[in-house]
Amino acid sequence: MARHDGRRFNELRPLDITRGYTQNAAGSVLIRAGQTVVLCTACWEAGVPAWKKGKGSGWVTAEYDMLPGATGERRRRNRTAIDGRTQEIQRLIGRSLRSVVDLDLLGENSILVDCDVLQADGGTRTASITGAYVALSDAVRVALRKKLIRRSPIRDAVAAVSVGRVDGRTLLDLDYEEDVAADVDMNVVMTGSGRFVEVQGTGEEATFTRADLDRLVGLASRGIKQLLTMQERALRRRLAPQP
C-alpha cells in the first residue's frame, strides 16, 4: 500500500544537497528532504573551549534552531534561553559529527556547525546531521587548502534517518503527518562503515518488540546507505573555489 505522498514503505523522500549555498562560511549546504529544508553552515575558528585548552586537541560542535516561519504556526526565536528540545537536538548533531572526526588532527582549533531549519515537515534533526556532514567536509577542504591543518581529520562519513511504525506498517523517513501518527518512532545515526552513533527509539502510548526493533533498525540502515551515497555524489561535484 502506498503512503499518503505515494512513496513505498522503504522509500526516502526526494533529497537534494546543494553545496556552496552561501559565500562566507567555509562549508555551506542547503539540504531538502521532501518539504523539510535546512541550511547547514560550518565555520572554522581558532581556539577551543576553555576546558580543552592546552591539550593540543580540537573541537567540533553544533547549534540548531528553527526559523520563526519554519512551521505552520510562528515559532518564537531562542533569544534568552534554549528550550530542551533544541538543546537535545544540537547535542545530537555535535556528537554525530565528532564520531567521525579525529579531534587531535584539528590542533587547538574548532569547527562550528549551524543548522537552521527554514521549513519543517518532519525529520529536521536527521536532515541536519546528513547536511552538516557535507558542510563539515567542505570546511575541512578549505582548512587544508589554507594550510590551517596538515591532514584531514575526517575518518568516516555519517548520516541519519527516521523510521517508525504507523498503522501497523514500518516506514522509512517519516514526514510530519506520519510522525505525529506513529505509535513507534526512531531516529538512527550511522557511519559509512556501518557503525551506529545513536539509536533513539520511543513508543508513543505503545510498546515494541525486539523483532520490531530489528526491523526498524534494518530499514533505517538501508536508508542511510542511500543517504551516504548521495552525500558522496554531492561532494564529488566541483565547486567554484572560495577566496
N, C-alpha and C positions, 0 to 999 in steps of 0.2 A: 504493500500500500504506500502510495506517495505521500509525502509530508505536505503541509499547507502551502509551501512555496515550490512544490514539485520535485524536491530532492529525494533521492533514495536514502534509506536509513544510514548508510555508511558514506554519505557524500558530504564533503566540505562545502561551505558557502563559497561563491566566487571570490577569489583572493587576488589582490593586486598590490604589489610592493613598488613604490616609486622612490628611488634614491635621489639624493641631492635636491630635496623639495624646497629647502631654504638655503640661503647662501652663506650665512655666517657661522653656523655650527659645523664642527669638524665632520660630524655624521648627522644626516637628516633624512628621515624616511616617513613617508605617508603610507600607512597600511590600511587597506579596505578589505574587511571580511564581511561580505554581504553589505548590510546597511550600517555596520559599525565602522567608524573611521577614527583613526588615532594618528596623531603626529608625534613621532619619536625623534628626539634630538640628543646627540651625545657631544659633550664639550670636554676638552682637555683642561686640566687645572694643575698648576704646580703646587706641590704640597699635599699633605694628608691631614686627616683629623688629628687633634691633639693626642689622642690615646695611641696613635700609631707612629708618632714622630720618633725619629732616631732608630727605627727598626729596619730601615732600608727597604721597606715593602710599600707597595701602593694600595689603592683602594678603588673600588667600583661601587657606586651607589645609584639609587633611582628615586625620582619623585613622580607621583601620579596624581592626576586630577581630572575632573570633568569640567568643561566649559559650561557656563550657565545655560546655554541653549542646546546642550547635548541631548537632552531628553525632552519629552513632551511638555513637562512642567518645568519652569525655570528653576535651576539649582543655584543656591547661594554660593558665592566664592568662599574658599577657605582662607580667610584673611587673618584671623587671630588664632585659631586652633584647628588642627587637623582631626577630622572625625575618625572613629575607629576603623571603619571600612576602608577609607583611603589609606590610612597608615598601614593596615594589614596588606593591602594590595601592593603598595610601593616597596614594602619589605620583601614580599614575594618576588617582585621583579628584580630587586637588587640581589637576592640570594640566587636566583636563576642565572643571572649574568656572571656572578662571581664563581659559580660552579664550573665554568668553562674558561676561566682566566687564571693564569699564573701571576699572582699579585707581585711576586718578587721581581718579575721582569719589567714591571712598571717603574721600578725605583720609587722614590717618595713623591709620586705623582698620583693624581686622581682622574678618573673619568666619571663625569656626572651625566646621567641619562634622565631626560624628562619625557614623560609620556602624558600627553594632553589629549583627552577624548573630545573630539569635535562633534561626534554623533554616536549615540549609543543604541545598539539593538542586540544586546547580549554578547557575552564573550569579550568584554573590554580588557580584562586582565590578561587573557590568553593572547589576544591580538597584540597587546602592548609588549609582552615578552617576545613574541615572534618578530615584531618590528624592531624592538630595542636591540636585539642581537645584530641585525643588519646595520643599524646606526652605529653600534659599538664597533663593528668590523671596519666601517669606513673611518671612524675616528682613529682607530689603530693604524690604518693605512696612512692617514695624514701625519700621525706622530712618527711613523717610520720614515716617511719622505722628508720630514723636517729634522730628522735625526734626534728627536726627543727621546727615543728609545732605540736600542740596537737590534732587538729581536721581537717578533710578535708574541704577545703573551697569551693569545687565544689558542687553547688546546683542543677545543671541540666546538661544535655548533649546539644551539639549544632552541627549542620551540615548544609551544604549548597549545592545548586544545581542550574544549569542554566535551563531556559526554553526559548522557542522562537517560533515565527511564521515564517515558511519557506514555500514558495509557497502555502500559504493558509492553511497549516497544523500546528497544535500546537504540538511541540515536546519537549521531556524531555532530559536533559543532552546533550547539543549540543557539537559536536566536531568542529574542526576549519572550516572544509568545510561547515558545516551547519551554524556556527556562522557568517561567512562572507556573507552568502546568506540571512540571516534573515532580514525581514523588521521590526520585533519587537523582541527584546531580553531582558532577565531579569535574574537577579541573586537574589535568595531568601535565606535568612539565618533564620533558625527556631530552637527553642529549643525542647528538648524532651517532654516538657509539651504542645507543640503546639503553643507557643507564638512566634511571629515574632520579629527578631532582626533588620532585614533590608530587604527592597524590592527595588531593583534598576531596574527600567524598562525604556527602551528607544525605541522610534520609529525611525527607520533609514529611513528617507525620507518617512515616513508613520505615521499614527496615529492609535490608538487602542481605542476600546470602553470599557465601564465598564464591559460588558459581556466578552470581550476578557481578561481583567484584571482578572476577577474572574476565568476564565477557566485556565489561565496561573498559577495563584497562587494555584489553586486547584491541578493542575498537579504537581507543584513543591512540595506541601505539601505531596502528596502521595510518591513522590520520596525520600524526606527527611526522611520520616518514615522508608523506607527501609534502607537508609544510617545509621540511628540511630541504627537499629537492627544489622547491620554489625559492627558498632563501638563496640556495647555491646559484640558481639561474639568475636571480636578481643581482647577486654580487659579481657575476661574470660579465654583466653588461658594463660597457665602458662609460665613464662619466667625464664630463669636461673637467680639466684639472682646476683645483681650487687655488687661490692665491696663497 
